[in-house]
Amino acid sequence: MKNIKLEVNMQLAQFEELSTDDQELVNKAIEATRNSYANYSHFHVGAAIRLADGRVMIGANQENAAFPSGLCAERTAIFAAQANYPDQPITTLAIAAKNEKGLLEEPVTPCGGCRQVILEIEDRYKQPVRILLYGTKGTYVIKSVKDLMPLSFVDSNMH
């Protein structure tokens, strides 16, 4: 039996080190946390995406007493963009989260379902989606969701 080592590559940047466009996107994700409906978990997540044409769309997590009926911030933003601008690839996704104490110090990562949706977007448009995971102590800058899930499953795996 052979061991295989998989590594994750990302950068850790302070907010001030991000480009103006990335700072704007992170700020939009932070603002989007206010649109969250999180009456049960009190965990508010905001997402902001930049489309190839420069347009920015936001999303926020939406909970429901029947928990499977809710939806994550990342998917609300992505699905809204795809429904309204299906010809526009997503170039960058920023995510921020807060709880009852305020914005989280450490970045929060997308759940498995959201990672799969982001992967499908990358596969659909044949280009990576940069991901900015914001925390007050720093922002993880990730080149592609494949860095978060190196063993991934896409349509081409079925052929």
C-alpha positions, -999 to +999 in steps of 0.1 A: +000+000+000+012+035-009+005+067+010-005+097-010-002+132+005-026+160-006-018+196+002-039+227+003-023+259-011-037+293-001-025+327+010-033+345+042-037+382+036-046+411+059-075+431+047-053+460+037-032+437+015-061+428-007-067+446-039-094+474-040-117+450-059-112+422-033-117+446-004-150+458-020-161+422-024-153+413+012-171+444+024-202+433+003-200+399+020-198+415+054-228+437+046-247+407+033-245+391+067-272+416+077-296+400+052-292+366+068-323+350+084-307+329+111-332+328+139-322+293+149-284+291+147-278+329+151-249+323+127-251+349+100-232+342+067-229+366+038-214+360+004-206+383-025-196+372-060-181+391-088-191+381-123-168+383-153-185+416-164-177+432-130-212+430-117-214+420-080-242+399-065-248+390-028-264+362-009-271+354+028-280+322+046-317+316+050-328+293+078-361+275+083-375+256+113-374+226+090-336+228+087-332+211+053-353+238+038-328+265+045-300+276+021-264+288+025-252+322+016-229+310-011-256+291-029-281+320-027-256+343-044-245+317-070-281+306-079-293+342-081-264+351-105-270+320-126-307+327-128-302+363-139-269+362-157-263+327-170-238+338-196-215+354-170-189+332-153-182+339-116-146+351-111-144+356-073-165+346-043-161+363-009-175+348+023-179+364+058-197+352+089-207+366+123-223+352+154-238+370+184-203+383+194-197+399+160-176+390+129-156+358+133-118+361+139-111+330+118-124+326+083-154+302+078-152+278+049-180+267+026-199+235+035-196+204+014-228+212-006-216+247-014-181+234-024-198+211-049-219+239-064-187+261-067-170+231-084-198+228-109-195+265-117-158+261-123-165+230-145-193+248-164-173+278-173-139+260-175-122+286-152-114+287-115-134+307-090-111+326-066-124+324-030-119+350-003-126+336+032-128+366+055-119+366+092-109+397+113-075+381+119-069+376+081-084+365+048-076+332+031-071+337-006-078+305-025-072+301-063-099+275-068-124+254-049-103+224-060-077+235-034-105+229-008-115+195-023-087+181-044-105+148-050-136+161-066-165+147-087-177+165-118-197+156-149-167+143-168-162+116-141-194+100-153-182+096-189 
